[in-house]
Amino acid sequence: MKQQLKDHWIIALISTAAAIAGIFGVLHSLTPDPVERPLAVRYLEHYYGAVTRNPRSCCFDELDSTYQSLHPNHTLSDYVAFFRQFNQIDVAHVRDAPDGYFKAQITYHYRDGRSPATETDWFKLVCPEKSELPRVGCDVGDVSVDDVTNKYR
């Protein structure tokens, strides 16, 4: 009887460990996925196209919490004022970079006729957890900006 109780305890411990490992595996698989480069290109082109058409209705809420915590006074009005300076923003040369980032050449075309300004920015883009579920993918409308701090500048 003692041996059976001891064996039962060991089996229960092994079962519990297996269940925890299974739960961890599921939770780990539901973390946001990094975005592949073709989707990053489509997302950045969509973002900059939409934000130059109407910055009041596009994309301020897509700024990540890291950016927001580093710029607590950055308001929607500031965002709109910044993007209203431009009639077009071009995205070119999107390339993979370290740590899941992309770098892209961004060219800002001013409304007032000033010469365009070009810079290389770094972006970390992710797909939401739900993209891990069967038959649920990630498209431009699902992408979110995980880091826009440009820590690599």
Secondary structure, DSSP 4 states (H G I P E B T S, - for coil): -HHHHHHHHHHHHHHHHHHHHHHHHHHHHTSPEEPPHHHHHHHHHHHHHHHHH-TTTSSGGGS-HHHHHH-TT--HHHHHHHHTTEEEEEEEEEEE-GGG-EEEEEEEEETT-PPPEEEEEEEEEEE-GGGGSTT----GGG-EEEE-S-TT-
